[in-house]
Amino acid sequence: MAMQLKLTKKNNKGNGKVQAAIDLCSKQGLALRLCPESIQNDKSVVLAAVANNGLALKYASPLLQDNLTVAFSAVRQNGLSLQFTSLRLRSLPLIVIAALKNNGMALRYCLFNDKNDRTTVLTAVKQNGLSLEFASDALKSDDNVVKTAAHQNKYALIFASIRKTEGQSTLDKMMTVYKSLS
């Protein structure tokens, strides 16, 4: 049986329950999970919740998960909330870059085109080198992307693709990068 939060009226105005939800969610964003559906569909409550914890977007109504203002606020607070935004918003560079600047590991939730976009992947690996794991195979063997990831976190080399180029394998290049980090 699902637990639901009961909000009591604080005043005689019709918005007492909404204000109580705003007050609660601004301190504990994930409390949105316990709010009634009508509250989960209230933009002011959801904005308060995602400002406190971007992952509260999971409990917002689908309509608000597709709202640019709400989604942008959520991904700026916690980039991993990208997974709860609508597919439409995941295709917007504004949302994707904001998420990746906050947490490079949000690359995991990006659309394929973004995982194959050099600028997008560089944004991710600059923030967290280990996000190289979620880049396209082509970018996992891109020298600049791999070096950037390895400079952020030397263990990112685990996710680099090994390919043979003119005279030197990517493995040799990776070893050179690794030695330069020590």
C-alpha positions in Angstrom: 0.0 0.0 0.0 1.4 3.4 -1.1 2.0 5.9 1.6 0.7 9.4 1.0 1.4 12.6 2.8 -1.6 14.5 4.3 -1.2 18.2 4.0 -3.2 20.3 6.5 -4.6 23.7 5.8 -2.4 26.3 7.5 -4.7 29.2 6.7 -8.2 30.0 5.4 -6.9 30.6 1.9 -7.5 27.9 -0.8 -3.7 27.5 -1.3 -2.9 26.3 2.2 -2.1 22.8 1.1 0.0 24.0 -1.7 2.0 26.3 0.6 2.5 23.5 3.1 3.8 21.3 0.3 6.1 24.1 -0.9 7.4 24.6 2.6 8.0 20.9 3.0 9.5 20.2 -0.4 11.8 23.2 -0.2 13.5 21.5 2.8 13.1 17.9 1.7 12.7 17.7 -2.1 12.1 14.0 -2.2 9.0 14.4 0.0 7.3 15.2 -3.3 7.0 11.4 -3.6 4.5 11.3 -0.8 2.4 14.2 -2.0 -1.0 13.7 -3.7 -1.0 13.7 -7.5 -2.6 17.1 -7.6 0.4 18.5 -5.7 2.9 16.6 -7.9 1.3 18.5 -10.8 1.7 21.9 -9.2 4.6 23.8 -10.8 5.5 25.9 -7.7 5.7 22.8 -5.5 7.8 20.8 -8.0 10.1 23.8 -8.5 10.6 24.0 -4.8 11.3 20.2 -4.6 13.8 20.1 -7.5 15.6 23.2 -6.2 16.3 21.2 -3.0 16.9 17.8 -4.8 16.9 17.5 -8.6 16.1 13.8 -8.3 12.6 14.8 -7.0 11.8 15.3 -10.7 11.1 11.6 -10.7 7.9 12.2 -8.7 6.7 15.2 -10.7 3.8 14.7 -13.2 4.8 13.8 -16.7 3.6 17.3 -17.8 6.1 18.9 -15.4 8.9 16.5 -16.4 8.4 18.0 -19.9 8.5 21.6 -18.6 11.7 23.4 -19.6 11.9 25.6 -16.5 11.3 22.6 -14.1 13.7 20.3 -15.9 16.4 23.0 -16.2 16.2 23.7 -12.4 16.4 20.0 -11.7 19.4 19.2 -13.9 21.3 22.2 -12.6 20.8 21.0 -9.0 21.6 17.3 -9.9 22.7 16.4 -13.4 21.5 12.8 -12.9 17.9 14.0 -12.9 18.3 14.1 -16.7 17.0 10.6 -16.6 13.6 11.8 -15.5 13.2 14.6 -18.0 11.0 13.9 -21.1 12.7 12.7 -24.2 11.8 16.0 -25.9 13.8 17.9 -23.4 16.7 15.4 -23.4 17.2 16.5 -27.0 17.8 20.2 -26.1 21.5 21.2 -25.7 20.5 23.6 -22.9 19.3 20.8 -20.7 22.0 18.3 -21.7 24.9 20.7 -21.1 23.5 21.9 -17.8 23.2 18.3 -16.6 26.7 17.4 -17.8 28.3 20.5 -16.2 26.7 19.4 -12.9 27.5 15.7 -13.2 29.4 14.2 -16.2 27.9 10.8 -15.4 24.6 12.1 -16.7 26.0 11.2 -20.2 24.6 7.8 -19.4 21.0 9.3 -19.9 21.8 11.3 -23.0 20.4 10.4 -26.4 22.7 8.6 -28.8 23.4 11.7 -30.9 24.8 13.4 -27.8 27.0 10.5 -26.9 28.5 10.8 -30.4 28.9 14.6 -30.2 32.5 15.6 -29.4 31.6 18.9 -27.6 29.0 17.2 -25.5 31.3 14.3 -24.5 34.1 16.7 -23.7 31.8 18.6 -21.4 31.0 15.4 -19.6 34.6 14.1 -19.3 35.9 17.4 -18.1 33.5 17.1 -15.2 34.0 13.4 -14.6 36.5 11.5 -16.6 34.8 8.2 -15.9 31.8 9.3 -18.0 33.9 8.2 -21.0 32.2 4.9 -20.4 29.0 6.2 -21.9 30.5 7.9 -25.0 30.2 6.4 -28.4 32.9 4.0 -29.5 34.2 6.5 -32.0 34.8 9.1 -29.2 36.3 6.5 -26.9 39.2 6.3 -29.3 39.4 10.1 -29.9 42.8 11.2 -28.6 41.6 14.5 -27.3 38.6 13.1 -25.6 40.6 10.3 -24.0 43.3 12.6 -22.8 40.8 15.0 -21.3 39.1 12.2 -19.5 42.3 10.7 -18.3 43.5 14.1 -17.0 40.3 14.4 -15.0 40.5 10.8 -13.7 43.4 8.4 -14.8 41.1 5.4 -14.4 39.0 6.7 -17.3 41.6 4.9 -19.5 39.8 1.7 -18.7 37.0 2.9 -21.0 39.1 4.0 -23.9 38.9 2.0 -27.1 42.0 0.4 -28.4 42.6 0.7 -32.1 45.7 0.5 -34.3 46.7 3.7 -36.1 49.8 4.6 -38.1 52.6 2.8 -36.3 51.2 3.4 -32.7 48.3 1.7 -31.1 45.9 3.6 -28.9 47.1 1.4 -26.1 50.6 2.8 -26.6 49.1 6.3 -26.6 47.1 5.5 -23.4 50.3 4.4 -21.7 52.0 7.6 -22.6 49.1 9.6 -21.2 49.0 7.5 -18.1 52.7 8.0 -17.5 52.3 11.7 -17.9 49.7 11.7 -15.1 51.9 10.1 -12.5 
